[in-house]
Amino acid sequence: MSTFLVIGGLGIVLLLVALLVGDHVDGALGAFGGGEWFTGAALAGFLGALGFIGALTLGLTGSVLIASVIGTMSGLTLGAGVGWVTVRLRDTGKNDVVRTSALVGRDGTVISDIPLDGYGEIAIVYTGQPMKLNARAAGPISTGTPVTVTDVLSPTSVHVRPTYR
């Protein structure tokens, strides 16, 4: 039983090391052929489950073989789950590119006067991201006026009209 507990303890130590210097642990594991899923946290989860569930199973059954099999299967399951979560967390936000064409119909506020034949600036919040864009309008619009985007002129400029509420 003490062997299983030592393995579980190593899992906890590796988890603490992975939390403190995770990129270095992942880099070292990558040098040994580890992929995106084989991270320090996944290895720590595997060792922790193998050790602690193996010790629990050994205590319940008295069989080292059964404890080893159940501990290994639990470790593989937990390690794969942690690896999957790690990959998903790393991929979060990669496809969150704001497209200016999606701004048509959105409301904003003029933050720099828009003259009759020139550009001013508006502030708009889109997908939780504050944006500042150059803006034109059919007529002059003063600072603080709520506006609605009616057209996209370029990636950094839009055409707006006042919004009357």
Backbone hydrogen bonds in HBPLUS format (Angstrom, degrees):
<---DONOR---> <-ACCEPTOR-->    atom                        ^
c    i                          cat <-CA-CA->   ^        H-A-AA   ^      H-
h    n   atom  resd res      DA  || num        DHA   H-A  angle D-A-AA Bond
n    s   type  num  typ     dist DA aas  dist angle  dist       angle   num
A0005-LEU N   A0001-MET O   3.05 MM   4  6.40 157.9  2.10 151.5 158.1     1
A0006-VAL N   A0002-SER O   2.90 MM   4  6.10 150.9  1.99 145.2 152.6     2
A0007-ILE N   A0003-THR O   3.02 MM   4  6.30 157.8  2.07 148.1 153.8     3
A0008-GLY N   A0004-PHE O   2.93 MM   4  6.23 159.6  1.97 150.2 155.8     4
A0009-GLY N   A0005-LEU O   2.83 MM   4  6.03 152.4  1.91 142.9 151.1     5
A0010-LEU N   A0006-VAL O   2.86 MM   4  6.15 149.8  1.96 147.2 155.3     6
A0011-GLY N   A0007-ILE O   3.04 MM   4  6.37 145.8  2.16 142.1 151.6     7
A0012-ILE N   A0008-GLY O   3.10 MM   4  6.53 148.6  2.20 145.3 152.9     8
A0013-VAL N   A0009-GLY O   2.96 MM   4  6.28 162.0  1.99 151.7 156.5     9
A0014-LEU N   A0010-LEU O   2.82 MM   4  6.00 164.1  1.85 151.3 155.8    10
A0015-LEU N   A0011-GLY O   2.91 MM   4  6.06 148.4  2.01 140.9 150.0    11
A0016-LEU N   A0012-ILE O   2.99 MM   4  6.30 157.0  2.04 150.3 155.5    12
A0017-VAL N   A0013-VAL O   2.95 MM   4  6.25 159.4  1.99 150.9 157.0    13
A0018-ALA N   A0014-LEU O   2.75 MM   4  5.92 158.3  1.80 148.5 155.2    14
A0019-LEU N   A0015-LEU O   2.88 MM   4  6.09 145.8  2.00 145.0 154.2    15
A0020-LEU N   A0016-LEU O   3.06 MM   4  6.28 148.2  2.17 143.4 151.4    16
A0021-VAL N   A0017-VAL O   2.83 MM   4  5.91 171.9  1.83 161.5 163.8    17
A0024-HIS N   A0021-VAL O   3.09 MM   3  5.66 128.4  2.37 114.2 126.5    18
A0025-VAL N   A0021-VAL O   3.24 MM   4  6.57 157.1  2.29 151.7 158.6    19
A0026-ASP N   A0022-GLY O   2.86 MM   4  6.07 167.3  1.88 157.7 161.4    20
A0027-GLY N   A0023-ASP O   2.88 MM   4  5.97 147.4  1.99 136.8 146.0    21
A0028-ALA N   A0024-HIS O   2.93 MM   4  6.15 152.5  2.01 144.0 150.9    22
A0029-LEU N   A0025-VAL O   2.90 MM   4  6.20 158.3  1.95 151.5 157.7    23
A0030-GLY N   A0026-ASP O   2.84 MM   4  5.99 146.0  1.96 140.4 150.4    24
A0031-ALA N   A0027-GLY O   3.04 MM   4  6.28 138.9  2.21 138.8 148.7    25
A0032-PHE N   A0029-LEU O   3.11 MM   3  5.24 140.8  2.27  98.8 109.9    26
A0034-GLY N   A0029-LEU O   2.95 MM   5  5.27 146.2  2.06 140.6 138.1    27
A0033-GLY N   A0030-GLY O   3.13 MM   3  5.19 153.0  2.20 110.9 110.5    28
A0039-THR N   A0037-TRP O   3.10 MM   2  5.82 122.7  2.44 108.3  92.5    29
A0043-LEU N   A0039-THR O   2.95 MM   4  6.22 161.2  1.99 152.0 156.9    30
A0044-ALA N   A0040-GLY O   2.88 MM   4  6.04 154.6  1.95 144.3 151.9    31
A0045-GLY N   A0041-ALA O   2.88 MM   4  6.08 154.7  1.94 145.0 151.8    32
A0046-PHE N   A0042-ALA O   2.93 MM   4  6.17 157.1  1.99 146.2 152.5    33
A0047-LEU N   A0043-LEU O   2.92 MM   4  6.17 170.6  1.93 154.6 156.2    34
A0048-GLY N   A0044-ALA O   2.85 MM   4  5.94 162.2  1.88 149.6 155.3    35
A0049-ALA N   A0045-GLY O   2.97 MM   4  6.05 169.9  1.98 150.3 153.2    36
A0050-LEU N   A0046-PHE O   2.88 MM   4  5.99 166.1  1.90 153.6 158.4    37
A0051-GLY N   A0047-LEU O   2.88 MM   4  5.93 166.9  1.90 148.4 152.4    38
A0052-PHE N   A0048-GLY O   2.90 MM   4  5.94 168.0  1.92 155.9 157.6    39
A0053-ILE N   A0049-ALA O   2.95 MM   4  5.41 148.1  2.05 134.4 144.7    40
A0054-GLY N   A0050-LEU O   3.00 MM   4  5.44 136.6  2.20 121.6 134.3    41
A0055-ALA N   A0051-GLY O   2.92 MM   4  6.04 151.8  2.00 140.4 147.9    42
A0056-LEU N   A0052-PHE O   2.99 MM   4  6.17 157.0  2.05 141.2 147.6    43
A0057-THR N   A0053-ILE O   2.87 MM   4  5.99 161.9  1.91 146.6 151.7    44
A0058-LEU N   A0054-GLY O   2.87 MM   4  6.01 155.3  1.93 145.6 152.8    45
A0059-GLY N   A0055-ALA O   2.96 MM   4  6.14 155.1  2.02 144.3 150.9    46
A0060-LEU N   A0056-LEU O   3.03 MM   4  6.30 143.6  2.16 142.4 152.3    47
A0061-THR N   A0057-THR O   2.79 MM   4  5.91 162.0  1.82 156.5 161.0    48
A0062-GLY N   A0058-LEU O   2.72 MM   4  4.83 142.7  1.86 125.9 138.1    49
A0067-ALA N   A0063-SER O   3.02 MM   4  6.15 160.9  2.06 144.9 151.0    50
A0068-SER N   A0064-VAL O   2.81 MM   4  5.93 151.9  1.89 145.7 153.4    51
A0069-VAL N   A0065-LEU O   2.99 MM   4  6.23 161.7  2.02 151.7 156.1    52
A0070-ILE N   A0066-ILE O   2.91 MM   4  6.05 175.9  1.91 157.5 158.9    53
A0071-GLY N   A0067-ALA O   2.85 MM   4  5.73 154.5  1.92 139.2 147.6    54
A0072-THR N   A0068-SER O   2.89 MM   4  5.90 157.4  1.94 141.4 147.8    55
A0073-MET N   A0069-VAL O   2.94 MM   4  6.13 164.1  1.97 151.4 155.9    56
A0074-SER N   A0070-ILE O   2.93 MM   4  6.03 157.8  1.98 145.8 152.4    57
A0075-GLY N   A0071-GLY O   2.84 MM   4  5.98 153.9  1.91 143.8 151.8    58
A0076-LEU N   A0072-THR O   2.85 MM   4  6.08 159.7  1.89 151.8 156.7    59
A0077-THR N   A0073-MET O   3.01 MM   4  6.16 158.3  2.06 143.7 149.7    60
A0078-LEU N   A0074-SER O   2.89 MM   4  6.10 171.1  1.90 154.2 156.6    61
A0079-GLY N   A0075-GLY O   2.78 MM   4  5.77 162.6  1.80 149.0 155.2    62
A0080-ALA N   A0076-LEU O   2.91 MM   4  5.93 159.4  1.95 142.9 148.5    63
A0081-GLY N   A0077-THR O   2.98 MM   4  6.15 154.8  2.04 144.9 152.4    64
A0082-VAL N   A0078-LEU O   2.88 MM   4  6.12 161.9  1.91 155.1 159.4    65
A0083-GLY N   A0079-GLY O   2.88 MM   4  6.07 156.3  1.94 145.3 152.6    66
A0084-TRP N   A0080-ALA O   2.87 MM   4  6.05 157.1  1.92 147.5 153.3    67
A0085-VAL N   A0081-GLY O   2.99 MM   4  6.21 163.5  2.01 149.7 153.9    68
A0086-THR N   A0082-VAL O   2.90 MM   4  6.06 157.3  1.96 147.3 153.9    69
A0087-VAL N   A0083-GLY O   3.00 MM   4  6.25 159.7  2.05 150.2 154.6    70
A0088-ARG N   A0084-TRP O   2.98 MM   4  6.22 163.3  2.01 151.4 156.1    71
A0089-LEU N   A0085-VAL O   2.88 MM   4  6.08 156.1  1.93 151.4 157.8    72
A0090-ARG N   A0086-THR O   2.99 MM   4  6.20 152.1  2.07 146.4 153.9    73
A0091-ASP N   A0087-VAL O   3.04 MM   4  6.26 142.1  2.19 144.4 154.5    74
A0092-THR N   A0089-LEU O   3.32 MM   3  5.18 150.7  2.41  95.2 103.6    75
A0094-LYS N   A0091-ASP O   3.26 MM   3  5.74 170.4  2.27 132.9 133.1    76
A0096-ASP N   A0093-GLY O   3.42 MM   3  5.11 168.8  2.43 103.4 103.5    77
A0102-ALA N   A0099-ARG O   3.02 MM   3  5.60 150.4  2.11 113.4 121.7    78
A0103-LEU N   A0100-THR O   2.96 MM   3  5.32 163.9  1.99 115.3 119.5    79
A0106-ARG N   A0103-LEU O   2.92 MM   3  5.40 160.4  1.96 142.3 142.3    80
A0105-GLY N   A0149-VAL O   2.78 MM  44  5.23 166.4  1.80 140.4 145.2    81
A0149-VAL N   A0106-ARG O   2.95 MM  43  5.60 163.6  1.97 160.7 164.7    82
A0108-GLY N   A0147-VAL O   2.84 MM  39  5.30 158.1  1.89 147.3 150.8    83
A0147-VAL N   A0108-GLY O   2.91 MM  39  5.30 167.4  1.93 135.0 138.6    84
A0109-THR N   A0123-ALA O   2.94 MM  14  5.35 153.6  2.01 147.8 156.5    85
A0123-ALA N   A0109-THR O   2.79 MM  14  5.35 158.2  1.84 152.2 158.1    86
A0110-VAL N   A0145-THR O   3.04 MM  35  5.48 165.2  2.07 147.6 151.7    87
A0144-GLY N   A0110-VAL O   2.80 MM  34  5.19 174.1  1.80 139.5 141.6    88
A0111-ILE N   A0121-GLU O   2.83 MM  10  5.54 160.8  1.87 135.2 141.8    89
A0112-SER N   A0121-GLU O   3.24 MM   9  4.85 143.9  2.38 138.4 129.8    90
A0121-GLU N   A0112-SER O   3.15 MM   9  4.85 159.3  2.19 122.9 127.8    91
A0114-ILE N   A0141-ILE O   2.86 MM  27  5.07 166.7  1.87 159.2 161.4    92
A0141-ILE N   A0114-ILE O   2.89 MM  27  5.07 152.8  1.97 140.4 149.3    93
A0120-GLY N   A0135-ALA O   2.84 MM  15  5.18 159.7  1.88 148.7 155.2    94
A0135-ALA N   A0120-GLY O   2.85 MM  15  5.18 154.6  1.91 128.5 130.5    95
A0122-ILE N   A0133-LEU O   2.88 MM  11  5.46 157.5  1.93 156.3 163.8    96
A0133-LEU N   A0122-ILE O   2.98 MM  11  5.46 158.2  2.03 151.5 158.4    97
A0124-ILE N   A0131-MET O   2.93 MM   7  5.25 160.4  1.97 149.1 153.7    98
A0131-MET N   A0124-ILE O   2.68 MM   7  5.25 157.2  1.73 168.2 174.7    99
A0126-TYR N   A0129-GLN O   3.02 MM   3  5.25 164.9  2.04 141.0 139.6   100
A0129-GLN N   A0126-TYR O   2.89 MM   3  5.25 163.5  1.92 116.6 121.0   101
A0134-ASN N   A0156-THR O   2.98 MM  22  6.16 160.5  2.02 165.2 158.8   102
A0158-VAL N   A0134-ASN O   2.88 MM  24  6.37 150.7  1.97 148.9 154.8   103
A0136-ARG N   A0158-VAL O   2.97 MM  22  6.44 150.4  2.06 152.6 162.2   104
A0160-VAL N   A0136-ARG O   2.89 MM  24  6.26 161.3  1.92 164.2 168.0   105
A0145-THR N   A0142-SER O   3.29 MM   3  6.05 156.0  2.35 140.2 141.5   106
A0163-THR N   A0146-PRO O   2.80 MM  17  5.40 168.7  1.82 136.1 133.6   107
A0148-THR N   A0161-ARG O   2.86 MM  13  5.54 155.5  1.92 159.6 167.7   108
A0161-ARG N   A0148-THR O   3.04 MM  13  5.54 146.9  2.15 145.6 155.7   109
A0150-THR N   A0159-HIS O   2.76 MM   9  5.62 167.1  1.77 151.0 155.4   110
A0151-ASP N   A0159-HIS O   3.33 MM   8  5.02 150.7  2.42 136.2 133.7   111
A0159-HIS N   A0151-ASP O   2.82 MM   8  5.02 165.7  1.84 142.6 144.5   112
A0153-LEU N   A0157-SER O   2.95 MM   4  5.42 145.9  2.06 128.3 136.9   113
A0154-SER N   A0157-SER O   3.14 MM   3  5.09 157.8  2.19 141.8 136.3   114
A0157-SER N   A0154-SER O   3.32 MM   3  5.09 157.9  2.38  99.1 105.4   115
